[in-house]
Amino acid sequence: MEKIVVRGGKKPCGRVKISGSKNAALAILPAVLLASEKVSLSNVPDIADVRTMLSILEDLGLTIRRRGRNTLEFYPSRLRGYTPPYNLVQKMRASSYLMGSLLARFGRATVPIPGGCNLGPRPIDQHLKGFTALGATCQIEHGLIKLAAEKLTGAHIYLDVVSVGATVNLMLAAVAAEGRTVLENAAKEPEIVDLANFLNAMGAVIKGAGTDVIKIDGVKNFGGVEHVIIPDRIEAGTFMITAAATGGEIVVEEVIPKHLEAVTAKLRETGAEVEVEPEQIRVHRNGPLVPSDLKTFPYPGFPTDLQPLGMVLLTAARGTSIVTENVFDGRFRHVDELKRMGAQIKVDGRTAVIDGGVPLSGAPVSATDLRAGVALLVAGLMAEGETVLSEVDHIDRGYENIEEKLASLGVQIKRLQIRDSAKMAGDPG
Ligand code: UD1
């Protein structure tokens, strides 16, 4: 096990190249199973979740060649089956996407109920409702979801909640269904658009991705494609908020500013200067932060994945700020950790009230999930003294080179093996 140690006090300054989008890559990789010719993907982030998905695809029989750190080639292969391995699927939520792609490829899928970040209850009822509408039977037995369809047939599906996962899964299945599928109340995230662009380049017929009505005309054959994954707007938002929270100055490079409008607007509201150029954004601030209310919503609203970081930012704004989490129940597990660092936060249901302006102090804290983990690192950069973060494997699931990127901005950060960390002061043991 490893820990990350950060020391507060140095303001991060410099430029950071943003990696490819984790959530787009995790939606696109299962879609590769449909291709009958070579697929080449570039700007694939080298993160643990992607490596897990690649291991699952290899286990299913796909031939994968790495051409550099972020470029992968996939060769059409005789697949071994439609049952991805339990131990790998358990590691992440996005392995649920194998349901849609295996159903499209084989008409069958047996997938363990997926794991992933613990953000409270994460049902998949909308995914299963959609598969059923497309003509599949769904059974849950011994922790496995068993899907089978003689034939997938296009259907009109209204999602009761706006769900990224259900939208992705149903797109993956519907591209191979006979006839037209209409997904209403679909998610509009840029990662959905990237998946649609990828599938369309392979021969699928998808219209309306990026709006809440997606129309899919099923096709029988999918060819090869060369595709570049979009930049990770959550990683970009992470560095933007880091600059504002610490009073540093960071330029995020190779981003799509349109995907970051909610973050840009919120940062400006809190007093940060945000200079937007066609492919980069500079964030810094000249004066103190001002309190603000933050509400998470599906895209184009403020992303729930940046809520823990938004909260850290608001601890530095003197006065009262209110954070409302509208997407997930139970996404406030980082609050107890922030309180160890001296933050004054009260949680009531989906609302957190922050009494900001109280300086943070370094403490031993634990990454309760991926985004909470990185938020605690940033809190450590703002704090006086040393913060020792444990459970860092959560961070490695979704951030490529996080320490290298932060270290290149001039902050003090290092990773320790647990046997080294036992010697450190303040280590919880
Ligand atoms: C995806 C992202 C995650 C992000 C989230 C919301 C990936 C791999 N993960 O997660 O980073 O935080 O979108 O932007 O892309 N729900 C149901 N029934 C369902 C499905 C979802 O009630 O069948 C609910 C969830 O409990 C949650 C809300 O819908 O309250 C949104 O969840 P969803 O958009 O599906 O999130 P994920 O796809 O799991």
Residues whose N, C-alpha, C, O or C-beta is under 5 A from the ligand:
A	BS01	UD1	N23 L26 A94 P121 R122 P123 I124 D125 Q126 H127 V161 V162 S163 V164 G165 A166 T304 D305 V327 F328
